[in-house]
Amino acid sequence: GIEHFGANALPQDKEDYISKLQKEGKVVAMTGDGINDSQALSKANVSIAMGKGTDIAMDVAMMTLISSDIALIPKAFDLSRKTVKLIRQNLFWAFIYNLIGIPIAAGLLYPFTGILLNPMIAAAAMAFSSVSVVLNSLRLGR
């Protein structure tokens, strides 16, 4: 959770405060929306720009909230965690599919079983794999 916060500080004071916390071994998140925040945003471990802020703040920040509502930050972090989890799931299933499907499509089983994979079935299986990744990804929107 958030243990400390600062506000209404000069640009150098913001950067110094972030450096102090980092030297204490803390992970620092900085939220800003103006040119005066850009140095501190670039120094922070996690930097968040507000959508109605300056271009330089949005360029420097790791993420930008479309809304300027600071209360949405926890929701943004939750969405990020869910997205990374979903990407890992999709990569896992794509890896398993390719680990099994490519050797079969290449005829690896033919010397042992006499089974060859029809190219039409291989193409359909590849399409199914892509559709399953898309359908899994659509769960994120719920």
C-alpha positions as CSV (number, residue, x, y, z in Angstrom):
1,G,0.0,0.0,0.0
2,I,0.9,3.7,0.0
3,E,2.8,4.5,3.1
4,H,4.0,8.1,2.3
5,F,3.1,10.7,-0.2
6,G,4.2,14.2,-1.0
7,A,2.5,17.0,-2.9
8,N,3.1,20.6,-3.9
9,A,6.9,20.3,-4.1
10,L,9.5,21.9,-6.3
11,P,10.8,19.7,-9.2
12,Q,14.2,19.1,-7.5
13,D,12.6,18.4,-4.2
14,K,10.4,15.7,-5.8
15,E,13.5,14.1,-7.4
16,D,15.4,14.3,-4.1
17,Y,12.5,12.7,-2.2
18,I,12.3,9.8,-4.7
19,S,16.1,9.3,-4.5
20,K,15.9,9.3,-0.7
21,L,13.2,6.6,-0.6
22,Q,15.0,4.5,-3.2
23,K,18.2,4.6,-1.1
24,E,16.1,3.2,1.8
25,G,15.3,0.3,-0.5
26,K,11.7,1.3,-1.2
27,V,9.9,1.0,-4.5
28,V,8.6,4.4,-5.5
29,A,5.7,5.3,-7.7
30,M,5.3,8.9,-8.9
31,T,2.2,10.4,-10.4
32,G,2.4,13.7,-12.3
33,D,0.8,15.7,-15.1
34,G,3.1,18.6,-15.8
35,I,6.5,19.5,-17.1
36,N,7.7,20.1,-13.5
37,D,7.0,16.4,-12.8
38,S,9.0,14.9,-15.7
39,Q,12.3,14.7,-13.9
40,A,10.7,12.9,-10.9
41,L,8.7,10.7,-13.2
42,S,11.8,9.5,-15.0
43,K,13.5,8.8,-11.6
44,A,10.7,6.8,-10.0
45,N,10.5,3.0,-10.2
46,V,6.9,3.3,-11.5
47,S,5.8,6.5,-13.2
48,I,2.2,7.4,-14.0
49,A,1.1,10.4,-16.0
50,M,-2.4,11.8,-16.0
51,G,-4.2,11.8,-19.4
52,K,-4.8,15.6,-19.4
53,G,-1.2,16.3,-18.5
54,T,1.6,17.6,-20.7
55,D,3.1,15.6,-23.5
56,I,6.5,15.5,-21.9
57,A,5.0,14.0,-18.7
58,M,3.2,11.3,-20.8
59,D,6.3,10.6,-22.8
60,V,8.5,10.1,-19.7
61,A,5.9,8.0,-17.7
62,M,5.7,4.2,-17.9
63,M,1.9,4.4,-18.1
64,T,-0.7,7.1,-18.7
65,L,-4.2,7.1,-17.2
66,I,-6.7,8.4,-19.7
67,S,-8.7,10.0,-16.9
68,S,-7.1,12.4,-14.4
69,D,-8.8,10.6,-11.5
70,I,-6.0,9.4,-9.2
71,A,-8.4,7.0,-7.6
72,L,-8.1,4.8,-10.7
73,I,-4.5,4.0,-10.1
74,P,-5.3,0.8,-8.1
75,K,-7.6,-0.3,-11.0
76,A,-4.8,0.3,-13.5
77,F,-2.4,-1.9,-11.5
78,D,-5.0,-4.6,-11.2
79,L,-5.6,-4.5,-15.0
80,S,-1.8,-4.7,-15.5
81,R,-1.5,-7.8,-13.4
82,K,-4.4,-9.5,-15.1
83,T,-2.9,-8.6,-18.5
84,V,0.4,-10.1,-17.7
85,K,-1.3,-13.2,-16.3
86,L,-3.3,-13.5,-19.5
87,I,-0.2,-13.1,-21.7
88,R,1.6,-15.9,-19.8
89,Q,-1.4,-18.2,-20.2
90,N,-1.6,-17.5,-24.0
91,L,2.2,-18.1,-24.4
92,F,1.9,-21.3,-22.4
93,W,-0.9,-22.7,-24.5
94,A,0.7,-21.6,-27.7
95,F,4.0,-23.2,-26.7
96,I,2.2,-26.5,-25.8
97,Y,0.3,-26.4,-29.1
98,N,3.4,-25.9,-31.1
99,L,5.4,-28.5,-29.1
100,I,2.8,-31.1,-30.0
101,G,1.4,-29.8,-33.3
102,I,4.6,-29.0,-35.2
103,P,6.3,-32.4,-34.9
104,I,3.1,-34.2,-35.8
105,A,2.6,-31.9,-38.8
106,A,6.2,-32.5,-39.8
107,G,5.5,-36.3,-39.9
108,L,7.4,-37.3,-36.8
109,L,4.8,-39.9,-36.0
110,Y,4.8,-41.4,-39.5
111,P,7.7,-43.9,-39.0
112,F,6.1,-45.3,-35.8
113,T,2.4,-45.2,-36.6
114,G,2.0,-44.5,-40.3
115,I,-0.1,-41.4,-39.4
116,L,0.3,-38.3,-41.4
117,L,-1.5,-35.1,-40.5
118,N,-3.6,-33.8,-43.3
119,P,-2.5,-30.2,-44.2
120,M,-6.2,-29.0,-44.0
121,I,-6.5,-30.4,-40.4
122,A,-3.1,-28.7,-39.5
123,A,-4.4,-25.4,-40.9
124,A,-7.7,-25.7,-39.0
125,A,-5.8,-26.6,-35.8
126,M,-3.6,-23.5,-36.2
127,A,-6.7,-21.4,-36.8
128,F,-8.3,-22.9,-33.7
129,S,-5.1,-22.1,-31.7
130,S,-5.3,-18.5,-32.8
131,V,-9.0,-18.2,-32.0
132,S,-8.5,-19.7,-28.6
133,V,-5.8,-17.1,-27.8
134,V,-8.2,-14.3,-28.9
135,L,-11.1,-15.8,-26.9
136,N,-8.9,-16.1,-23.8
137,S,-7.8,-12.5,-24.2
138,L,-11.4,-11.3,-24.5
139,R,-11.9,-12.4,-20.9
140,L,-9.9,-9.4,-19.9
141,G,-12.6,-7.1,-21.0
142,R,-15.1,-8.5,-18.5
